[in-house]
Amino acid sequence: MIDIHTYMLALGIGNLSFAVLMVAYIRDTEPSPGLLLWTWARLVFGTTQLLAFARPQLGLPVLALVEPMGWFIGWSLEVAAFCTFFEVRNWKRYALPVAGLALLVAACVVPLELASYGELIGLVACVFALSTISTACVLLSPRLKDPTLLQRIIGVNNGVFGTAIASWAVGAFLRGELNMTETDGAQMAGYISGYMLMIMNGFGFLLMSKQRNDAVMKRLATLDDLTGLLNRRAFFTRANETRMLAIRLRKPIALLMIDIDHFKRLNDRFGHASGDEALVLFARAAGGALREHDVLGRMGGEEFALAMPGADLDGARQAAERLRQATMAICLPSCGNGYEMTVSIGVVVIEANEDLPAALARADRALYQAKRNGRNRVEVGEAVRCVA
């Protein structure tokens, strides 16, 4: 059966190994503050656990103080890492006083030898369980935006293992059986729970960091950074998928080309910051005026494209008119009353045998017809000419 000192050696090597892996991972990525805190927590844990292993051999009295303080600092960093990574608000207001009180207790109790080594380990296990259950609450919080399955799995894991460790420690305290030299079944279960917790949390945090980085890369590859709309490439992909689905369902699909009027004049008169503001507010107004399944993308500059599945020509023209009026209601704070925002729109319905670029070309010609006719208007594109 394993004893406490060998167990600490295994934990120490494991945590330091995770720290090394994270340092290597951080070198090739842009690390988040949460990941940096997590790496420091692994370093503190690993060092503390190796000190706990070496304490009987070294026989240094100062380690009796350093060891428990290392545990509390490590757990404080771990909770801080989770809260920072998931952007939990006001966590410092509660976590910092608790961490400070725990350090004060460790600094007072250990030097005065008010607790045996076994009782100290039991107390440490209780605090360990409390911090683990706290991280589970963070991971399983209903306030998290778009929680992933990975987060839920790690949260359930922390909750289960934290409860198991707490049950062992509290039960041992109540029975007065905190003997660190002999290992019974309950104590061995606590050891296994702690080791499994370390493995799951170590790999889990790395995977969550990678998952977040992958999501950022996907966002950069598909969304326009300024407006949050689909970029040109992503719009073509999504709109073509929508077109193919409409063909299979034998439903109409409309296509609109939209251009903000006099956008260069806006940039020249009020500055590029006002131009960016106009693009963002237009994207927001369009999102409020359109249906959820409509596909809107920024094609570049002040030009946008919109695919409307299920919309015939009359429905698309009405939607374009709503969008035109919603744009006129936009107020640009940086421009005061010196600028009224308008758009010109070209509308077509994609024919059954027409590909997306050809339909976009027709919509674009209708858009420029709207500009030639005075701007701030909707024009319907010419129908496809059938060749006999």
MARZA-560805 format. One record per residue (C-alpha): x, y, z; residue in one letter. Coordinates in steps of 0.001 Angstrom, whole numbers, plus 500000, padded with zeros to 6 digits. Layout:
# residues N
XYZa...
END
This chain:
# residues 388
500000500000500000m501209503511499213i502191505888502029d501696509649502199i505310510528501327h505411508376498176t502036509817497228y503430513349497553m506358512411495315l503984511159492618a501838514283492860l504869516567492789g506332514970489684i502926515034487988g502247518714488710n505729519833487653l505321517814484443s502075519626483719f503808522952484399a506528522079481862v503885521129479289l502090524414479851m505273526451479526v505922524736476187a502330525410475118y502529529076476139i505676529619474060r503775528865470842d500549530707471678t499332533982473090e498696532956476708p495646534125478608s496003535464482170p494086532406483403g496541530013481769l499499531853483277l497932531653486746l497235527956486208w500876527339485262t502062529089488414w499616526994490447a501115523786489009r504647525001489809l503708525898493385v501849522615493890f504656520512492456g507350522248494523t505275522005497700t504584518325497172q508270517554496601l509066519425499817l506443517324501608a508160514194500290f511617515398501346a510596516827504717r511286513672506830p514707513241505215q515786516883505451l514497517481508966g514354521278508504l511882522952510899p511204525753508426v509547523267506064l506769522815508613a505732526390507797l506638526480504089v504717523340503187e501178524318504308p501635527852503023m502616526404499654g499404524373499592w497246527417500321f499055529604497771i498700526891495125g494978526486495723w494478530247495703s496232530437492329l494133527541490995e490828529144491945v492072532477490591a493003530775487302a489502529348486826f487810532630487756c490095534633485447t489798532170482562f485988532245482691f485804535960483558e483911535506486835v483052538926488196r483975540118491689n485730536839492578w488599538722494245k486192540199496772r485565536752498255y488604534686497307a491348537021498532l490063537351502146p489605533564502371v493097532930501009a494592535495503386g492815533945506378l494012530467505386a497605531662505158l497311533355508553l495995530162510142v498828528149508596a501412530664509787a500057530552513357c499101526900513841v502143525151512382v504957526956514269p503097526542517561l502698522808516836e499006522999517648l498300520181515212a499978516880514464s501237516126510973y498292513828510358g495807516473511469e497562519041509307l497232516761506261i493553516292507090g493068520060507314l494902520515504031v492670517874502432a489569519770503597c490793523035502109v491825521157498956f488325519714498662a486756523130499263l488820524776496502s488083521874494137t484354522148494746i484671525928494212s486221525372490776t483411522917490011a480892525656490836c482697527994488427v482704525410485625l479064524425486145l477771527961486712s474659528757484623p476103532235484063r478848530920481775l478289531853478130k478064528902475747d479575526279478082p481277523400476268t480899519700477004l484558519651478088l483892522300480730q480929520342482061r482932517097482244i485760518762484180i483250520507486431g481472517244487295v484859515567487816n485958518282490246n482680518136492108g482768514342492506v486436514062493496f486265517147495730g483322515627497587t485148512282497903a488255513938499390i486147516033501773a484211512950502913s487435511082503660w489031513988505554a485940514889507595v485225511230508367g488806510651509495a488657513705511752f485419512550513361l486730509022513926r490141510230515055g491826508000512469e494207510464510792l497195508121510800n499535508943507935m501729505887508375t499013503310507682e496785503258504650t493257501890504822d490734501571502031g489145504994502563a492522506688502642q493587504899499469m490356506089497796a491273509625498815g494740509199497316y493330507889494044i490749510702493931s493448513333494404g495690511843491723y492836511489489226m491834515064489977l495341516278489160m495370514415485827i491892515523484779m492497519153485751n495941519277484173g494920517910480786f491504519565481049g492857523072481423f495234522565478513l492363521280476361l490095524172477370m492855526644476448s493324524966473075k489578524872472554q489360528605473187r492294529338470856n490670527207468147d487412529138468569a489291532436468199v491029531189465044m487710530025463609k486173533399464378r489063535212462676l488738532942459641a484981533377459192t483910536695460737l484682540289459919d486646541628462871d484950545038462915l481259544257462408t481095540643463556g479338539677460307l480480536907457983l483510537879455928n483515537580452120r484796534016451989r482480532744454730a479499534502453130f480088532729449810f480276529376451608t477173529918453762r475110531555451008a475914528777448551n474887526145451112e471640528052451611t471108528244447831r471588524484447435m469140523780450251l466568526087448681a466912524233445367i466360520862447057r463315522203448896l462088523995445751r461922527263447643k462888530710446334p465974532515447596i466633536222447197a469993537963447038l470666541597447959l473719543784447433m473885546731449839i476180549756449808d476380552611452328i475954555884450425d478705558509450364h480907556456452674f484140558020451394k482710561460452112r481935560326455666l485521559160456185n486992562321454684d484795564681456688r484563562986460082f487490560560460079g487923556806459771h486753556248463359a483330557588462354s483392555332459302g484055552314461509d481261553432463809e478881553621460845a479763550087459739l479224548673463239v475880550463463716l474673549384460288f475513545740461071a473609546059464344r470576547682462668a470566545042459929a470616542276462518g467510543766464123g465657544193460817a466346540757459323l465242537212460105r467437534897462154e468161532543459252h469056535297456758d472730535282455749v474417538694455923l478086539294455170g480512542151454655r482025541897451190m484591544617451793g484669548324452612g481097549619452868e479562546863450717e477410544049452132f475580541041450684a472445539360451986l470934535963451124a467289535482452122m466095531855451867p462366531430451276g461919535030450086a460401535767446686d460932539045444850l458142540928446637d459239539672450052g462865540571449372a461904544051448170r459875544638451346q462784543415453499a465153545713451600a462838548649452221e462717547860455949r466506547737455986l466722551057454135r464428552743456645q466249551184459607a469501552604458227t468016556106457983m467121555892461681a470760555285462684i472337558118464647c476108558494464571l477132560155467873p480546561168466528s478964563073463623c476264564921465515g473494566067463171n475867566575460262g475361563202458602y472322561138457634e473166557537456892m471485555916453873t471999552794451752v471390551748448175s470197548187447595i469989545888444583g467603542919444757v467366539737442668v465947536237443066v468414533454442291i467233531299439415e467254527508439679a470194527019437308n472084530168438297e475235530021440381d475963532421443219l478588534629441469p476230535216438535a473379536182440868a475695538501442805l476697540161439553a473020540822438718r472379542183442213a475467544363441922d474224545857438644r470898546623440331a472804548254443197l474643550591440852y471378551378439097q470047552496442512a473073554760442908k472649556239439451r468995556935440218n469831559081443243g470881556636446028r468880555794449183n466610553506447182r465927549864446287v466220548605442707e465227545174441352v467697543503439025g466943542301435532e465739538732435120a468052536106433673v467923536137429889r467068532752428453c469074531740425383v467010529888422816a
END
